[in-house]
């Protein structure tokens, strides 16, 4: 039986992203600019959109409620 599916998560409250669907080695390569051009970056692009939305004035105002 297969294990649980690795998922990426994002907390709107803390702004913390966990890229469970992207191996740590790939994340490191991306961070230091060594990522191969053929490597898909969909998981991190998706989480960056969440991060951008979490830092919007509307979300910050909602968190202060």
Buried (B, 14 or more C-beta within 10 A) or exposed (E): EEEEEEEBEBEBEEEEBEBBBBEEEBBEBBEEEEBEEEEEEEBBEBBEEBBEEBEEEEBEEEEEE
